[in-house]
């Protein structure tokens, strides 16, 4: 097994009500020589309305993105943020974060080793192993490139400075947890991604995070479309006003 000690600790996020997903994820990681500590996920659907409201910077989120977030999206962000807070509390220099619907490639161990060679625990780095759309491909998955954008949060490595910074700028939640493009463009993190991806999502599992936060009402939908046109200026303005 790959042993993660004080340098890199591995966590596997899993809802209490999904022991089947936990068992499958652990078995898949074991097949590629990886072990990870289970981290109980936050069930957004079980949160009180007050707790969900407190978890989101509502004005900034609406003006920056044109919609509010579903309970599943809120729970996802809070689950990852719990790992970041644990990193701070225990002074963990870097952490591997896995979600329980991961589908790893046999090249994942090589990619992990390559990422560890690039890790600088004093810099706010995020290394993406995952792609939410395309399956992992054999070969060259151990190569990392500097990226301005990336997709999916099913498998990534994050350093302690990056964890601190993402909590600072996105707690309460302004954007979804995996808004890597925004975080990288603003200089909050240094983003890297494996080429090709060495992990993807298992889409045979039903999603526990529906992306139905966009309004369906005609008038609200019109507002949402208009907000998307001026998303970046609004986001910049409200970031300056609320997050300076």
C-alpha distance (Angstrom), angle and dihedral (degrees) to the residues before:
residue distance angle dihedral
X1 . . .
X2 3.77 . .
X3 3.78 106.1 .
X4 3.79 117.8 -144.3
X5 3.78 110.5 -162.5
X6 3.80 131.3 164.9
X7 3.81 92.8 -37.2
X8 3.81 100.2 56.4
X9 3.81 127.2 10.6
X10 3.82 121.3 -168.5
X11 3.81 123.9 -140.7
X12 3.80 130.4 -173.4
X13 3.82 115.4 -156.5
X14 3.80 114.3 -144.1
X15 3.80 136.4 162.0
X16 3.81 115.8 -123.7
X17 3.80 89.9 -126.0
X18 3.83 92.6 58.6
X19 3.83 108.0 64.6
X20 3.82 88.9 147.0
X21 3.80 91.1 61.9
X22 3.79 90.4 47.5
X23 3.80 93.1 52.8
X24 3.79 92.7 48.3
X25 3.81 93.6 46.5
X26 3.81 92.8 48.7
X27 3.80 91.0 49.3
X28 3.80 91.7 50.0
X29 3.78 92.8 49.2
X30 3.80 90.7 47.5
X31 3.81 89.5 54.8
X32 3.81 89.8 61.7
X33 3.81 94.3 40.7
X34 3.80 99.3 -102.9
X35 3.79 127.6 130.1
X36 3.78 124.2 -169.2
X37 3.78 136.8 -176.9
X38 3.79 114.8 -115.8
X39 3.80 114.2 -115.8
X40 3.79 114.8 -163.9
X41 3.79 109.5 -121.3
X42 3.79 122.7 -132.5
X43 3.79 110.2 -111.3
X44 3.78 103.1 -138.7
X45 3.79 91.8 -167.2
X46 3.82 90.0 59.5
X47 3.80 94.4 52.1
X48 3.77 118.6 103.2
X49 3.82 117.0 -110.6
X50 3.82 87.9 -110.5
X51 3.80 92.1 54.1
X52 3.80 91.8 48.1
X53 3.81 90.7 50.3
X54 3.79 91.2 49.2
X55 3.81 90.9 51.5
X56 3.82 93.8 59.5
X57 3.80 130.5 63.1
X58 3.78 88.1 -137.5
X59 3.82 101.8 -171.5
X60 3.77 93.7 44.7
X61 3.81 92.7 43.5
X62 3.81 94.1 51.6
X63 3.80 95.4 44.6
X64 3.79 94.0 42.3
X65 3.80 98.0 42.3
X66 3.80 107.0 14.3
X67 3.81 96.4 -123.9
X68 3.77 144.1 54.9
X69 3.76 124.4 -117.2
X70 3.77 133.7 -98.6
X71 3.81 121.0 -117.0
X72 3.80 88.4 -107.7
X73 3.80 92.9 54.8
X74 3.80 90.5 47.3
X75 3.79 91.7 49.5
X76 3.80 90.8 49.1
X77 3.80 92.6 53.2
X78 3.80 92.7 46.2
X79 3.82 90.5 49.7
X80 3.79 93.2 54.6
X81 3.79 91.8 41.1
X82 3.82 88.7 55.3
X83 3.80 88.2 60.2
X84 3.80 90.8 49.2
X85 3.80 90.6 51.4
X86 3.77 90.7 49.3
X87 3.79 89.7 51.6
X88 3.80 88.7 55.1
X89 3.80 94.4 44.6
X90 3.81 93.5 49.0
X91 3.81 96.8 32.8
X92 3.81 92.7 -121.9
X93 3.84 106.5 177.8
X94 3.81 95.3 -152.0
X95 3.79 137.5 -2.2
X96 3.77 136.9 -159.0
X97 3.79 110.1 -139.6
X98 3.80 120.9 -160.1
X99 3.81 130.2 178.7
X100 3.77 118.2 -145.9
X101 3.83 96.3 -114.2
X102 3.78 92.7 64.6
X103 3.79 122.0 136.8
X104 3.82 107.6 -164.0
X105 3.78 128.4 -158.5
X106 3.82 120.8 -133.5
X107 3.82 84.9 -112.2
X108 3.81 92.5 66.9
X109 3.84 94.9 97.7
X110 3.81 90.6 54.1
X111 3.79 90.3 48.6
X112 3.80 91.1 49.6
X113 3.79 90.9 51.2
X114 3.81 91.1 48.6
X115 3.79 92.0 49.5
X116 3.80 92.0 49.9
X117 3.80 89.2 54.8
X118 3.80 89.5 56.9
X119 3.78 97.9 43.1
X120 3.77 116.2 116.8
X121 3.79 107.0 -174.4
X122 3.82 90.5 -156.5
X123 3.81 94.6 59.7
X124 3.84 130.0 71.5
X125 3.80 97.7 -112.4
X126 3.80 132.0 164.6
X127 3.81 122.0 -173.0
X128 3.81 116.3 -164.1
X129 3.79 118.3 -152.2
X130 3.78 93.9 171.1
X131 3.76 142.1 79.5
X132 3.76 118.5 -172.5
X133 3.80 95.6 -154.0
X134 3.78 111.6 37.9
X135 3.81 128.4 52.2
X136 3.81 119.3 -113.2
X137 3.77 114.2 -92.6
X138 3.80 128.5 -147.0
X139 3.77 120.6 -108.3
X140 3.81 132.2 26.1
X141 3.78 91.7 36.9
X142 3.77 88.1 123.9
X143 3.82 91.1 67.5
X144 3.80 119.1 96.8
X145 3.78 127.4 -163.4
X146 3.78 129.3 -167.2
X147 3.80 106.2 -105.5
X148 3.79 138.8 -165.9
X149 3.78 92.7 -161.8
X150 3.78 140.8 26.1
X151 3.76 141.3 165.0
X152 3.78 135.8 -131.0
X153 3.82 134.8 18.1
X154 3.79 99.3 -136.6
X155 3.82 93.0 112.6
X156 3.79 129.6 9.3
X157 3.78 143.5 134.5
X158 3.80 119.3 -127.6
X159 3.78 131.3 -173.8
X160 3.78 124.6 -137.0
X161 3.85 94.7 -108.5
X162 3.82 89.4 52.9
X163 3.80 91.3 49.1
X164 3.80 90.6 52.2
X165 3.79 92.1 47.8
X166 3.79 95.7 48.2
X167 3.79 90.8 50.4
X168 3.79 89.4 49.8
X169 3.80 95.7 52.1
X170 3.80 101.7 31.4
X171 3.79 107.6 35.4
X172 2.99 110.7 115.4
X173 3.78 86.8 38.6
X174 3.79 118.5 -100.6
X175 3.80 99.4 161.0
X176 3.78 134.3 13.3
X177 3.77 118.5 -74.9
X178 3.81 94.2 -106.6
X179 3.82 97.8 49.6
X180 3.79 88.3 128.6
X181 3.82 93.0 153.4
X182 3.79 91.9 60.0
X183 3.79 94.4 44.2
X184 3.81 92.4 48.7
X185 3.82 95.0 43.8
X186 3.81 90.8 53.6
X187 3.78 92.2 49.5
X188 3.80 94.7 -114.9
X189 3.81 92.5 125.4
X190 3.78 141.2 15.6
X191 3.79 104.2 -124.3
X192 3.81 126.5 -152.9
X193 3.79 130.7 172.5
X194 3.76 135.9 -164.6
X195 3.79 115.0 -112.5
X196 2.94 108.5 -118.4
X197 3.79 105.0 13.5
X198 3.80 115.9 -101.9
X199 3.81 95.0 -161.8
X200 3.77 132.2 41.8
X201 3.80 135.2 171.5
X202 3.78 123.1 -87.0
X203 3.78 101.0 -124.1
X204 3.81 92.1 -172.2
X205 3.80 85.3 80.6
X206 3.80 115.4 80.8
X207 3.79 109.2 -112.9
X208 3.78 115.5 -103.5
X209 3.81 90.2 -163.4
X210 3.82 109.9 60.2
X211 3.79 113.1 -164.1
X212 3.78 96.7 -142.7
X213 3.79 96.6 123.8
X214 3.80 92.7 114.4
X215 3.81 112.5 98.1
X216 3.81 119.7 -107.2
X217 3.82 96.2 -166.5
X218 3.82 110.1 104.4
X219 3.81 97.8 -126.8
X220 3.78 93.8 42.6
X221 3.79 89.8 46.4
X222 3.80 89.5 54.1
X223 3.81 89.7 51.5
X224 3.80 89.7 48.0
X225 3.81 92.6 52.2
X226 3.80 90.5 48.1
X227 3.79 91.2 48.9
X228 3.80 90.1 52.5
X229 3.82 89.7 57.8
X230 3.79 92.0 57.7
X231 3.79 96.8 28.8
X232 3.80 97.7 121.9
X233 3.83 97.2 48.1
X234 3.81 91.0 46.1
X235 3.77 91.9 46.2
X236 3.80 91.0 50.3
X237 3.81 92.2 48.2
X238 3.77 94.9 48.3
X239 3.77 93.0 41.9
X240 3.80 88.4 55.9
X241 3.80 93.6 45.7
X242 3.80 98.5 42.8
X243 3.81 105.6 23.5
X244 3.80 105.6 33.7
